[in-house]
């Protein structure tokens, strides 16, 4: 029986799911935010939050246990050098999921998952934009020049020549 074993399997076998979450966690640590589906983001949140908590204490044991989850030296170094300093005062909730709409190809619900202390996505959106007002241009008060008036006459002649004459059609029938 599988009582109490509820979590999202993400339509993958266990090794595939484990490696996918490990790769996504490494990408999240290195890039501070990633774009993915909501289901994967929620699974990643459950996977990466305990790893971030372990990174608060920089011991050999915690480094080895984090490396066993991530399997990436660069992300482990980034986690213990830069990220752990920023999250040291935070008691939990290190990630944020921001829904951004549906994907065009298969209509999957997409989101951005980011580290809370590196909230570049929300800062970019809420940055005050410089207001630009468009003003009307002043109308020309001077009279049209010789060239302008001759150009208007030529336009009128062209319009008259394009219009079919009613008298010509009656005579041809």
Residue pairs with C-beta under 8 A, 6 or more apart in sequence:
7 43
7 46
8 39
8 42
8 43
9 17
10 17
10 20
10 39
10 40
10 43
12 20
17 43
20 40
21 43
21 44
21 47
22 69
22 70
22 71
22 72
24 34
24 36
24 40
24 44
24 47
25 44
25 47
25 48
25 51
25 69
25 70
25 75
26 70
26 71
26 72
26 74
26 75
27 34
28 34
28 44
28 48
28 95
28 113
28 114
28 115
29 48
29 70
29 75
29 78
29 79
29 83
30 74
30 75
30 78
32 114
32 115
32 118
32 120
33 112
33 113
33 114
33 115
33 118
33 120
33 121
34 112
34 113
34 114
35 100
35 110
35 111
35 112
36 44
36 110
36 111
36 113
37 103
37 108
37 109
37 110
37 111
38 97
38 99
38 109
38 110
38 111
41 97
41 111
41 113
42 97
44 95
44 113
45 95
45 97
45 113
47 69
48 94
48 95
49 92
49 93
49 94
49 95
51 66
51 69
51 70
51 79
52 79
52 83
52 87
52 94
52 95
53 92
53 94
54 62
54 65
54 66
55 62
55 66
55 79
55 80
55 83
55 84
55 87
56 84
56 87
56 88
58 80
58 84
63 76
63 80
66 76
66 79
66 80
67 73
67 76
70 76
70 79
83 115
83 117
86 117
86 118
87 94
87 115
87 117
90 116
90 117
93 116
94 115
94 116
94 117
95 113
95 114
95 115
95 116
96 113
96 114
96 115
96 116
96 119
97 111
97 112
97 113
98 111
98 112
98 113
98 114
98 121
98 122
99 109
99 110
99 111
100 110
100 111
100 112
101 109
101 110
102 108
102 109
102 110
103 109
103 110
112 121
114 120
114 121
144 152
